[in-house]
Amino acid sequence: MKDEVLIIGCGEIGTALIDGWLNKSKIFFKKVSQINIVDKSLKRKLVLKKKYKNKINIIDQNKLNNLKKNFKYVFLAFKPKDLNFSLDLYKKIFNKNTNFYSLLAGKKLDDIRTFFPLNKNIIRVMLNTSISVNSGTIAVYSLKRNLNKNDLFLLNILGNVHKLDNEKFFDLITAIVGSGPAYFYYLLELMEKTAVSYGLRKKFAKKIIKETYIGTAKSLNILDGEFSDLKRKITSKGGTTEAAIKCLNKNNFNKVISNSIKESVKKAKILSFKK
Ligand SMILES: NC(=O)c1ccc[n+]([C@@H]2O[C@H](COP(=O)([O-])OP(=O)(O)OC[C@H]3O[C@@H](n4cnc5c(N)ncnc54)[C@H](OP(=O)(O)O)[C@@H]3O)[C@@H](O)[C@H]2O)c1
């Protein structure tokens, strides 16, 4: 029998999940009969309705308790700050066999387990928006030692899944994997701004920067070696790249990056304590 999926809170990450699954709909719908979502924002629901039409089922929050459904796979995809008052509403539509996937940055597995003490299948997940194109990086942690194919089926569709033995690095992984795409986009944005300041047309600047980025990312799939070696190979002595790298070093780029990641890790820790 096929099972149903429920996404609670369907913003950026919720829609990325849906996009990734629908891209691989043949595999996805072999096991799943329906994608359901609940979102407390009316505006969001209208956006989702327009985007997905009848491909998803939007459930009214007020009608949840009268629902005759048991969801097998439940994704918690609202903001971490909403955890404490978000879950009670939904308790009746879960049973002890429900699999929970918590995407909430900073929230520990134990924070989620307190809401569902009878459930064995609770998986803490960190991923990024690249799941929307099935190229996500997905880290998972669960008390269940042998997460099986069924537990990971919905995540495997979305990208590369990495099982962690220890939760202690989750905040760091959040800062790198979850936030990572934003750092890259920021770098591209700043490169574009600089190019435009030289008088290059914005559209053209965007195009060549995007191509350069995608080309570099594709090369990484086949090139071997440390990142530092790859950088060195295109940094010839006395050349233009070297001039730029020297300037980055002089301006403490190294420290800026490491401090930024530290700030992100710190924030994840704060979120984990916030009640
Ligand atoms: N965005 C990323 O790249 C990323 C990456 C990794 C992990 N995450 C994690 O994914 C989660 C979602 O992030 P996001 O960026 O997708 O957030 P988002 O765009 O703000 O979406 C969250 C949605 O959930 C709704 N919501 C809040 N409480 C709810 C409730 N009790 N029931 C139903 N809907 C509820 C919100 O409505 P309102 O706006 O009305 O509150 C909003 O529409 C976060 O926990 C974040 O830590 C995000």
The ligand as an SDF file (V2000), in Angstrom:
LIG
                    3D

 48 52  0  0  0  0  0  0  0  0999 V2000
   15.8900   27.9350    3.7100 N   0  0  0  0  0  0  0  0  0  0  0  0
   16.9520   27.1190    3.7310 C   0  0  0  0  0  0  0  0  0  0  0  0
   17.8560   27.1530    2.8680 O   0  0  0  0  0  0  0  0  0  0  0  0
   17.0580   26.0730    4.8220 C   0  0  0  0  0  0  0  0  0  0  0  0
   18.1170   25.1560    4.7560 C   0  0  0  0  0  0  0  0  0  0  0  0
   18.1780   24.1540    5.7120 C   0  0  0  0  0  0  0  0  0  0  0  0
   17.2210   24.0640    6.6950 C   0  0  0  0  0  0  0  0  0  0  0  0
   16.2210   24.9760    6.7610 N   0  0  0  0  0  0  0  0  0  0  0  0
   15.2030   24.8290    7.8230 C   0  0  0  0  0  0  0  0  0  0  0  0
   13.9560   24.6040    7.1880 O   0  0  0  0  0  0  0  0  0  0  0  0
   12.9270   25.1890    7.9620 C   0  0  0  0  0  0  0  0  0  0  0  0
   12.0600   26.0430    7.0600 C   0  0  0  0  0  0  0  0  0  0  0  0
   12.8390   27.1080    6.5190 O   0  0  0  0  0  0  0  0  0  0  0  0
   12.2730   27.9890    5.3280 P   0  0  0  0  0  0  0  0  0  0  0  0
   13.3710   28.8510    4.8960 O   0  0  0  0  0  0  0  0  0  0  0  0
   11.5850   27.1000    4.3460 O   0  0  0  0  0  0  0  0  0  0  0  0
   11.1660   28.8300    6.1450 O   0  0  0  0  0  0  0  0  0  0  0  0
    9.9680   29.7090    5.5600 P   0  0  0  0  0  0  0  0  0  0  0  0
   10.2100   30.0000    4.1220 O   0  0  0  0  0  0  0  0  0  0  0  0
    9.7410   30.8070    6.5180 O   0  0  0  0  0  0  0  0  0  0  0  0
    8.7110   28.6970    5.6200 O   0  0  0  0  0  0  0  0  0  0  0  0
    8.1180   28.2650    6.8100 C   0  0  0  0  0  0  0  0  0  0  0  0
    6.6070   28.2640    6.5900 C   0  0  0  0  0  0  0  0  0  0  0  0
    6.0170   27.5570    7.6860 O   0  0  0  0  0  0  0  0  0  0  0  0
    4.8590   28.2740    8.1100 C   0  0  0  0  0  0  0  0  0  0  0  0
    4.5470   27.8790    9.4670 N   0  0  0  0  0  0  0  0  0  0  0  0
    5.0540   28.3350   10.6470 C   0  0  0  0  0  0  0  0  0  0  0  0
    4.5150   27.6880   11.6890 N   0  0  0  0  0  0  0  0  0  0  0  0
    3.6410   26.7780   11.1800 C   0  0  0  0  0  0  0  0  0  0  0  0
    2.7440   25.8340   11.7320 C   0  0  0  0  0  0  0  0  0  0  0  0
    2.6220   25.6610   13.0500 N   0  0  0  0  0  0  0  0  0  0  0  0
    2.0010   25.0840   10.9130 N   0  0  0  0  0  0  0  0  0  0  0  0
    2.0760   25.2500    9.5870 C   0  0  0  0  0  0  0  0  0  0  0  0
    2.8660   26.1540    8.9950 N   0  0  0  0  0  0  0  0  0  0  0  0
    3.6580   26.9000    9.7660 C   0  0  0  0  0  0  0  0  0  0  0  0
    5.2560   29.7140    7.9460 C   0  0  0  0  0  0  0  0  0  0  0  0
    4.1480   30.5770    7.9820 O   0  0  0  0  0  0  0  0  0  0  0  0
    4.3840   32.0940    8.5730 P   0  0  0  0  0  0  0  0  0  0  0  0
    5.2770   32.7670    7.5770 O   0  0  0  0  0  0  0  0  0  0  0  0
    3.0100   32.6580    8.6380 O   0  0  0  0  0  0  0  0  0  0  0  0
    5.0500   31.9210    9.9060 O   0  0  0  0  0  0  0  0  0  0  0  0
    5.9710   29.6610    6.5890 C   0  0  0  0  0  0  0  0  0  0  0  0
    5.0590   29.7430    5.5100 O   0  0  0  0  0  0  0  0  0  0  0  0
   13.5950   25.9800    9.0860 C   0  0  0  0  0  0  0  0  0  0  0  0
   13.4520   25.2610   10.2860 O   0  0  0  0  0  0  0  0  0  0  0  0
   15.0400   26.0830    8.6790 C   0  0  0  0  0  0  0  0  0  0  0  0
   15.8810   26.0250    9.7960 O   0  0  0  0  0  0  0  0  0  0  0  0
   16.1020   25.9610    5.8350 C   0  0  0  0  0  0  0  0  0  0  0  0
  1  2  1  0
  2  3  2  0
  2  4  1  0
  4  5  1  0
  4 48  2  0
  5  6  2  0
  6  7  1  0
  7  8  2  0
  8  9  1  0
  8 48  1  0
  9 10  1  0
  9 46  1  0
 10 11  1  0
 11 12  1  0
 11 44  1  0
 12 13  1  0
 13 14  1  0
 14 15  2  0
 14 16  1  0
 14 17  1  0
 17 18  1  0
 18 19  2  0
 18 20  1  0
 18 21  1  0
 21 22  1  0
 22 23  1  0
 23 24  1  0
 23 42  1  0
 24 25  1  0
 25 26  1  0
 25 36  1  0
 26 27  1  0
 26 35  1  0
 27 28  2  0
 28 29  1  0
 29 30  1  0
 29 35  2  0
 30 31  1  0
 30 32  2  0
 32 33  1  0
 33 34  2  0
 34 35  1  0
 36 37  1  0
 36 42  1  0
 37 38  1  0
 38 39  2  0
 38 40  1  0
 38 41  1  0
 42 43  1  0
 44 45  1  0
 44 46  1  0
 46 47  1  0
M  CHG  2   8   1  16  -1
M  END
$$$$
